Amino acid sequence: MEQLRVGNESYGFHRLDPAAARLPYTLRILLENVLRNRGEEEVEAVSGWVADAEPSQEISFHPARVLLQDFTGVPAVVDLAAMRDAMRDQGGDPKAINPQIPAELVIDHSVQVDEFASQLAIERNVERGAGEPADAGTGMGAVQTGRASRRGPGRPPACRSAHGPRGRSPSAGTGRPDSPCGRR
């Protein structure tokens, strides 16, 4: 593992062999991922990729984080809460229930119109909508490997996936490409 110095901090990273330059960019991302997380067999399977060959081996991908948009993310937060309740009811520690991969709930589309065609419509609808993300965010904030964010005024949806990239793995001192998975 090589070292990259940024300011006063140093990060370890896996440099790809120059022969990897022949691989499509997405496979280079996968190769770095299996170098960091998997065994030699998977590294060889990715680095020896042949474009017209049938896939012969399953390759594991471990994303840096999972992005959950509100439509699919809120049910996931509800499921986590239910699992934590069940753990507590059985005498266990509810804090033990956490996603294995950091999860980020991005609240963007939860809009409900309570009032329209009046001068107060915008104020009342925005006022009501302000509580919804807080509720979901509270649920996500209880998860050690999760967090919630809301698209603010003037921040387009395309910016939200870039909001808060982590850039380093949970094991401090190891740098890695941000590889969020999820639907925007």
FENNOR-V39092 format. One line per field, one symbol per residue. ss: DSSP state (H for helix, E for strand, - for the rest). phi: phi as a letter, one per 30 degrees, with the letter a starting at -180 (. if undefined). Layout:
ss: ???
phi: ???
This chain:
ss: -EEEEE--EEEEE----HHHHH--HHHHHHHHHHHHH--HHHHHHHH-----------------EEEEEHHHHHHHHHHHHHHHHHHHH----HHH------EEEEE-------------HHHHHHHHHHHHHHHHHHHHH----EEEEE------HHHH-------E-----EE----EEE--
phi: .ccbcbiccbbdacdddedddddeedddddddddddcbceddeddddcebecddecbdcdbcddacccdedcdddddddddddddddddciccdddcbddcecbdccbcdbbccbbhbdcededddeddddeddddddddddddcbabbbddeicdeddddddiddibdedejcdaddbdckcc
